[in-house]
Amino acid sequence: MLTFSTVRRLIAALASLCGLAGVGVTARADAPAPRLNVLLIAIDDLGANLGCYGDAVARTPHLDALARRGTLFSRAYCQFPLCNPSRASVLTGLRPDRVAVHDLPTHFRANVPDVVTLPQAFKREGYWTARVGKVFHAGVPAHIGLDGPDDPASWDERVNPRGRDKDDEALFKNLTPGRGPGTALRIFAADGTDEEQTDGKVATETLRLLESARDRGRPFFVAAGFYRPHLPFVAPRRYFDLHPLETMPAPPDPTGELATVPRAGLWTWPPFFGLNPEERREAIRAYHACVSFVDAQIGRVLDGLQRLGLAENTLVVLWSDHGYLLGEHGQWFKESLFEPALRTPLIIASPRLPPTPACTRLVEFVDIFPTTLELAGLPIPGGLDGRSLAPLLRDPERPWPHPALSQVWISRTGAYGRSIRTERYRYSEWGERGADGVQLYDLESDPGEHRNLAGWAEYAATQRTLASELHQRLPWVPGAPPARAASKVD
């Protein structure tokens, strides 16, 4: 495959032969390419619920288009299915145990005060760094319009938009009365324009920052953090209209399969919080409406990148902090070790690499930090827990013998679990060495994780092997997570 530098040399040589040097083509073969800018796009609570990931309900043309011009990682896994631990891990390149963040209140700098974050690494190389919205952790809806527990050292400029979704809360329909604002299934089809909503303002402010960055004459690292589809599920009405209620799936009764699942592994109890099939469809419809709304806002940003003349020199890295359960196994939300809570969108598009077919290798979110630095041509610091995915961007079918490791602490119950995902299996333990239960799924024959094979005689050897590998790669840390009162989930 021709590399970018090889192509440049060929162009320069042709220009020299044809006498074209001096009319816009540089004849110097050793002329350095300009530094790549970075647009980092973070989405809150987005599972693999996109058209490009095979979701038949999704209406996401802009993210689907981004996947076509870059590389979609179809099996990318977060390290912790909760906002703060996941984001702290992604943006430091360290696993949750390394930064000792397992909950929402803990700020990573309380434990690793001198750690260099991903935007800081760019800032130290002369980049202008800025963010809009939720990039590091911020409570939703509590911190909309506020800095929240951000990391000021990472940014030259911070913007905190606030839209009418923050002010219309009295109008929301609550399907689960009595739950807190961060976990109640509240939905609202809003009147008005996209730009009146917080995520519409995130897109507008990101475009303003990109224009400002273009005029500064320095490379930039701009991060756009979108709040939806995090609860409450609020989007302009036209996005609800894209998803007629009668076309939404109603997850089936999971009573039989849940008899084999450790109680520690179930966040939602009773199943579905007691919602009937029609209410389940309402919640799922509202979630997909929010996904379509965010897709449209990201489309505005990507169109603006092109219009501003920045697309040809800007690396785009798009991720969500974790996956999401929409009634699978009777569960809502994210704090789980089931596949939908851990499998998460990751799309990378570099103007210096050709598009590739979807990469099906197992990758982890701790890989985002070194990957972004390598693609930008910057040094990768030592001591990171991830590995650069640049080789897979060049050859998505190359061997990649690395499992994906995840963990979770469910604050409302105190349950603590760890999981390993291999090419074929997912093995999870609750409590130290499975004291509170074990799950084993063959994802080739049972992709929906309906049959827990833990304890089956014919899978005993597989279970022992996976348990040993999990203990070796993700050892139990005494005292982690910290014993504290359960905190509300944001």
Secondary structure, DSSP 8 states (H G I E B T S, - for coil): ---HHHHHHHHHHHHHHHT-BTTTB---TT------EEEEEEETT--S-SGGGT-SS---HHHHHHHHTSEEBTTEE-SSSSHHHHHHHHHHTS-HHHHT--SSS--GGGT-TT---HHHHHHTTT-EEEEEE-SS---TTTTTTS--S--GGG-SEEE----GGGT-GGG-EESSTTS-TTTS-EEEEE-S-GGGSHHHHHHHHHHHHHHHHHHHTS-EEEEEEE-TTSSSEEEEHHHHHTS-GGGS------HHHHTTS-GGG--SSSGGGG--HHHHHHHHHHHHHHHHHHHHHHHHHHHHHHHTT-GGGEEEEEEES---EESGGG-EES-S-SHHHHB--EEEE-TTS-----B-S-EEGGGHHHHHHHHTT----TT-SS---HHHHH-TTS-----EEEEEEETTTTEEEEEEE-SSEEEEEESGGGTT-EEEEETTT-TT-----TT-GGGHHHHHHHHHHHHHHS---TT-S---------
